[in-house]
Amino acid sequence: MNAPLRAVRNALFGTLALALASGFALLLGALPYGSAAQPSRDDVVTIHVATNGFHTDILVPSVTAIRDWRPLLEASPITRAASDAPMIAFGWGSQSAYTELGAITDLSPRLLLKAAAFDASVVHVQPVAAVRAGPNLLSLNVTQAGYRALVDHIEQSLQYGPGGSPIVLEGLTHGLGDAFLRGRDRFWLLRSCNVWVGEGLRKAGLPVGLWTPLAQSLMWSLSWKAPVVARP
């Protein structure tokens, strides 16, 4: 086989492999796994999952009997001004991608390689003044025990300094009153930002896809259970 034909064959095989991998990721992420714990009226904590199409965040109440997040917001001079916000959004991911990737079109081979090579992780913190209904937001009810497990998931993703406070990455922000905190684990492609969200929701007792690298499949898996998930 001559070189041009070999190049075409390799390109076709590469495209097919990518399509199969994407389909596999969509399938594993879109089919919810497990049964949901049904909270009673007095046991419920309402959380939210928001997406911009390729990334997801978990939104939780700033203050509950289980966790008061205001001291965490006060750790950064940027989020301190909004420490009385009723909700807080948490995201997790690659430090390089999170701080350099403004839109999916910014994704370059260099950035992809850097993120895939076990990049340092960060936790993104965003005070939320109001939760707005829309197609990119889901509201979910979890039990108090489930919410406690979700809080543990978030806290265990953070690095803490000698005084027990989270480590703030000074000067890193998207300019929206948000801040970045040093993460504990390494990021890589098989454990992406959306996988981290799926892990947290699963620990909270929600049926979520087995592996959720894609935001769309994660949102699909949450939408299957109408009694548990409701759009506000």
N, C-alpha and C positions, 0 to 999 in steps of 0.2 A: 504494500500500500504506500502510495507516494505521500509526501509531507502535507500537501494541502488537504487531501482526503482524511489523513490521520488527524489533522487539526479540527476539521469539521466533526469527525466522529467523537473526538474527546470533548468538544464543546457540547454536542448533543447529549452525551452521557452525563456531563457535569450538570446540564440544565435539568435532565431527568432526575438525577440524584437530589438536586435542590428541591425540585417539585415534590418528590416523594417525602423528603425530610420535612418540608413545610406542611404537607398534608398530614403526616404522622403527628406533628406538633399540634396542629389544629384539632385532630381527633382526640388526642390525650387530654388536651386542655378543655375542650368543649363539653365532654361527657362528665357530669358531676359524679363524684365518688363519695359514698358514705351517706348517712341519714342525718338530718338536722335535728338538733335539740330544740324543742318547742318551748320558748320561755313563757311563763305566766305573766299577767299584767304587772305584777309587782316585781318580777325578776328580770325585766327586759332592759337591755341597753341598746340604743339605736346607733349604728355606725353607718358609714357610707363608703362606697368605692367610686372613685372618679377616674376617667381616662381621657387622654388627649389623642387617642388612636393608636399609639405605640407604647405608651407608658401608663401605669396605674398608680394611684395613691390610695391610702387608707385614711379616712377622716374619722376622728374620734372626738368625744366631748372633752373639753379642756379640763373640766372638773367633775369627778364623780366620787362616790365613797371609796371606790377602788383605787383611783389614781388621780392626783392633782398634777397636771402637766405644767402649771404656771412657772414653777422654779426652773424647769428646763427651758422655757421660752425666755426667762430672765437671764439665762446664762450667756446669751448673745446680745450685744447692744442693738442689733438690727431688729430682732423679734421682741425685745423687751418692751418696746413702745406699744405693742399689741398683745401684751400678755393677758389682757382681760377678754380676748376674743373667745366666743363660745365654743368654737371648734378648732382643731389643729389637724393639719394634713401631714402624714408621714409617707416618705418614699425612700427607697433604698436602691443603690446601684453603684456603677463604676464611677470613681471620681473623675476620670478623664472624660467619659461620655457625658456625665451629668453637668460638668462645668463648661464643656466645649460644644455640646450638641444642642443647638437651639431649635432645630427642626430636623426631620428625617433626611432632608436633602443635604444636611451638613455631614452625614455619615460618610467618612472616607475610609479607604483601606488602611491607612495609618492608624486612625482612631479605632477602627474595628479590631485590628491586630493588638493594639495596646490594651483595649478592654478585655479581649479574649485571653490575654496572657496573665490572668490572675491579678488584675489591677486592684489597687487599694479601694475599699468600699467607703461610701459616705451615706449618712442618713440626712435626707432633706426635710426641713421643718418649715411649715408655712401656716401662720395663724390665719383662720378663716372667719371672717365677720358674719357671713351668711351663706347658707347652703342653697344653691339655686337649682331647681328642678330642670331636667333636660335629658336628652337621649344618652348623654355621656356620664350619667350619674345613677347609681343604684343605692337604695337605702335598705339596710338589713337589720333585723332584730336578732340579738344573741342573748344568751343567758348571762348572768353575772359571773358565773364560773368560766364561761366561754370568753367573756371580755377580759377577765383576769389573765387567762392564758394568752390572749392577744397582747395585753400589756407586757407580759413577760417576754414575748417574742420580740417586741420593739426594743425593750430595755436590753435584752441580750444581744442585740445587733449593734449596740453602742460601745465605744471605748470610753473609759472614765479616767480622769486624772487622779493625782494623789489625794485630792480632797474629796473625791467621790462625785465630782461634777463632770458632765459630758465635755469632751474636748471640742471646742468651737474652732472651725477653720476660718480664721480671721480674713475678712475681705472677700470671701466667696459668697456671692449672692446672685440671684437673677434680677435683682432690683425691684422685687415685689414685696418687700418686707419679710423675705425668707432668709434662711440661714442654712449652712451645712455643718454637720457634726461628724467627727471621725467615726467610721464604722469599724466593726471588730473583725468581720470575716472578709475573705477575698472574693471579688466578683469574677465570674467567668461565664461563658456563653450558656452553659447548661444550668446555671443558677443565675438567672437574670433578675431584673427588677420585678417583673411580673411573677416569676417563680417565688420570690420573697413574699409578695402580697398573697399569693395562693397558699403558701405555707402558713402564714399568719391566720388567714380565714379558716383554714382547715383546723388549726389548733383551737380556734374559737367555736368549733362545732358546726361549721357550715359545710355542705357538700360542694366540693370544688374539684375541678379536673385533676387527674393524677399528676400532670406536669403542665405548667401553664407559662411557657416562655413568651407567648403572644398575648397582647392585651385583649384582642378581639375574642379569642377562645376562652379566656378567663371570664369576660363579661357574659359570654354565652352560657357558660356552665352555671353562673350565678342566676341567670334569668330562667332556668328550667324550673326552679322551685317557687312557684307563685306564692304559697302561703308564707314563705320565709323572706322572699325578696319582693319588695314593692317599690315602684317608682313614686317619689313624693309628688 
